[in-house]
Amino acid sequence: MKCIWLIILTMVSMACAFVNEPCQWDQFLGNPGRTAYTECSGPDSPEVLWEITLDGVAGTPFIVGDKVIVCSQFYSFFPPPLELAPPSNITVVDLLTGTLLQKIVPEEDFVGVYPVGDALLINTGFELYNIDLASEETSFVSKVPGTCFCLSGCHPLILPDKIVFPTTPVVCLSRDDYSMLWDLETSLGLLYPDTAEIMNIAASLSRVYVVLEEKNGTRVLAVDDETGELIWMKDLAVMGIAADGPTVFAAGEDLYALDAGTGELLWMFELDFTWSNIAVGPAAVYFTDTQNHLYAVDKNTGELEWKSPWEEAEWVTYIVGTKDAVICSNILNLTVFSAKDGKELWNIHFRDYSGPFPDKPCPAVTEGILVIPKKELQQGDSFVMIRPEQLVALTSDPKLFVKQGDAFLSEDLKDQAISSYEKAAELYEKKGDLSSCQEMQERIHELENPSESPPPVSVPSSTPESIMPTTPPGLSTPIPFSAVILVIVLMGIPITYYLIKHKPKDG
């Protein structure tokens, strides 16, 4: 009997391991301070899945499960008075449809909002607050010792059991109760410079890596993530940093690969200064320089794989690597390149000037969907004001438009459903899938002309199976793969039991 249960548990574990590994965009993986890479596939072309208008300037969007969470704040220079501006808020929308789910207006002004499990962590610059997404209740967490001189868009690292803030000094809190685990100034003691400013941070499973600037230059430090104690230190003129298993990549005047355990230099790639983060893929690292190029360098050898023109590289650029593409985004452009050879796949031009904010939040990616803010300025005779921005979801997968249409239809939003199905039909036609295109057109026709649908056919019970009416392919319900696995497992139980029960006895 033990053999039977061992076989069953093994089969179920294999099935669960196979079906429960959807493409995930972890909270800290979306931070360019870490690897900025995901195994998800981005869109092949910039088709708009949905677009919504925010109340102000968008922060970094986070994709958490089936939701998108983004904060928006209002900025202006000179009139109109700020008291007339809409309050800073947090917007939660449905990932598939862009439908507004929640709009939270915290009592405190904030500089950052970060998803942590089922809650949001609000950073006011001096204090931390926790907002429960279900109840929207706000509770004080702790004060944040130190100030943030980190590069624009450098967020805290949300690790499985702790949160590390890129403040000066670096601060590490427990995720359980937000208690202080360590701060870098205390843990380093006399080794901590009086003129220190923290430029960037990254993390691996057991270490935190810090780019620290002082009057004598810039250093890269590796510290224990539990205690903050120094493991190694290296003098390098860098700003960006990313950790990837046994290697730490740091970039500034050049790109360096360091041994994560010892800090030993593994290789160096010469380049002009970079303002971008470092995206670390399975085989290459991606970054831009200030001479308008995007690079792919072999992460094991430091050899150049390809170099492509990126005309707007002098601005702060965020790079996100996906399964088959490299996404470069800044205030002026969004350009997507092939990860294989650097060929430009598509581009969206935002505008021709940077305005007072030469930076734009990093985009977020999940399977087939890219979420990115659109930033525009409105200029008047006596003031410059940030317009309400749009948050846009892009995809090129017709199946997502079908799912979107189904979601709209379930809410009795027929016109929106028809629009989604029309887009799905268009994309199916472009891809050469004429059968699916026709299926979508038939579904649209049924919705637009419900009275023309043929009445159901009454079939006697004696009717031969060969002439029984069948459900149209587009309306059939696909059997989940997990259900197939479950059926196989259940069928295997009696068979296995029978074989063991009737096994011939020896001698």
Secondary structure, 3 states (H helix, E strand, C coil): CHHHHHHHHHHHHHHHHHHCCCCCCCCCCCCCCCCCECCCCCCCCCEEEEEEECCCEECCCEEECCEEEEEEECCEECCCCHHHCCCCEEEEEECCCCCEEEEECCCCCCCEEEEECCEEEEECCCEEEEEECCCCCEEEEEECCCECCCCCCCCCEECCCEEEECCECCEEEECCCCCEEEEHHHHHHHHCCCCCEEEEEEECCCEEEEEEEECCEEEEEEEECCCCCEEEEEECCEEEEEEECCEEEEEECEEEEEECCCCCEEEEEECCCCCCCCEECCCEEEEEECCCEEEEEECCCCCEEEEEECCCCCCCCEEEECCCEEEEECCCEEEEEECCCCCEEEEEECCCCCCCCCCCCCCEEECCEEEEEECCEEECCCCEEECCCEEEEEECCHHHHHHHHHHHHHCCCHHHHHHHHHHHHHHHHHCCCHHHHHHHHHHHHHHHCHHHCCCCCCCCCCCCHHHCCCCCHHHCCCCCHHHHHHHHHHHHHHHHHHHHHCCCCCC
